Amino acid sequence: MAKTNWTAIGAGAAAVGAGLALFSQWQGKRAERQVPADGKFLDVDGARLHYLDVGEGPAIVMIHGLGGQLRNFTYALSDRLPGHRLVIIDRPRSGYSTVPAGVEPGLKDQADAIAQAIDALGLKRPLLVGHSLGGAISLSLALDRPGLVSALALIAPLTQPQTEVPAAFRGLAAGGASKISRTLVANLLAVPVGTLTREQSAKAVFAPEPVPADFAVKGGGLLALRPGNVYAAIFEMQAAADEMAGIAARYGELQLPVSVLYAREDNILGYQLHGEQTVGEITGARLELTDGGHMLPITQPELTAAFIQRARTAR
């Protein structure tokens, strides 16, 4: 029986790994060329935030979801909110916002960074808009800094702990066990696989609504295919699993207007758990339902803008 040549197998595996890592880095740089930074940078404790600051009037701060970037809001929604100062932020470690090496900002950490940005920019009790995971971070900020914001407008928000991982994100969830596994998945596997399955994954997130043909660039979708952004998304899924129960347990403390918008056919987060149950736990909160999927800021910008305007004036 021939002996197994472990040296050759090891060398082959190393070569494959190096090739995957090089492809991942190349794809990330390609995404950056196609979707460059749009805004300014602000240093706060623990993060350097990339943000867009446009318009004049009452301030609205906008926080995107898992794997997203500020272009999720500028794609079609921000132009439908005239008469406001819009501050649209890449969450720490997402888009072009960065953190020091080795730092893994959880939901509370990200809420604190955004609160610091609100203070640094001199915003006076802005309306806080959060989409998906950005909704959880908005709720965390409002709980820890009562009085800093005037109201919450939550679009398809994550608001409750849940054990089932949405089908669109199960591949990422598999890499969340440790920092080593997150690093390996983010730098070797997720980008090549994600490149091959990008259209299928986008369809799963947008369903039952269609994915706009220009979402990858105009909506910032390509930036999700960078190793650093993949790592952040994997970690944030674990952080949400660890932190959401503590956030949800405090909803009775909220004393500001909270408005929630959900689509009945959302395939990522269910409106019954994250909409109906949560609104029932927050005094005075209100829920609006519509038809459609999870990506309402992109697929239904006029309806979403009208919801935000109503949330701004809610009492």
Stockholm file with secondary structure:
# STOCKHOLM 1.0

chainA/1-315         MAKTNWTAIGAGAAAVGAGLALFSQWQGKRAERQVPADGKFLDVDGARLHYLDVGEGPAIVMIHGLGGQLRNFTYALSDRLPGHRLVIIDRPRSGYSTVPAGVEPGLKDQADAIAQAIDALGLKRPLLVGHSLGGAISLSLALDRPGLVSALALIAPLTQPQTEVPAAFRGLAAGGASKISRTLVANLLAVPVGTLTREQSAKAVFAPEPVPADFAVKGGGLLALRPGNVYAAIFEMQAAADEMAGIAARYGELQLPVSVLYAREDNILGYQLHGEQTVGEITGARLELTDGGHMLPITQPELTAAFIQRARTAR
#=GR chainA/1-315 SS CCCCCHHHHHHHHHHHHHHHHHHHHHHHHHHHHHSCCCSEEEEETTEEEEEEEECCSSEEEEECCTTCCTHHHHTTTGGGCTTSEEEEECCTTSTTCBCCTTCCCCHHHHHHHHHHHHHHTTCCSCEEEEETHHHHHHHHHHHHSTTSSSEEEEESCCCSCCSSCCGGGHHHHTTCSCHHHHHHIIIIIHHHHHHHTHHHHHHHHHTTSCCCTTHHHHTCGGGGSSHHHHHHHHHHHHHHHHHHHHHHTTGGGCCSCEEEEEETTCSSSCHIIIIIIHHHHSTTCEEEEESSCSCHHHHCHHHHHHHHHHHHTCC
#=GC SS_cons         CCCCCHHHHHHHHHHHHHHHHHHHHHHHHHHHHHSCCCSEEEEETTEEEEEEEECCSSEEEEECCTTCCTHHHHTTTGGGCTTSEEEEECCTTSTTCBCCTTCCCCHHHHHHHHHHHHHHTTCCSCEEEEETHHHHHHHHHHHHSTTSSSEEEEESCCCSCCSSCCGGGHHHHTTCSCHHHHHHIIIIIHHHHHHHTHHHHHHHHHTTSCCCTTHHHHTCGGGGSSHHHHHHHHHHHHHHHHHHHHHHTTGGGCCSCEEEEEETTCSSSCHIIIIIIHHHHSTTCEEEEESSCSCHHHHCHHHHHHHHHHHHTCC
//
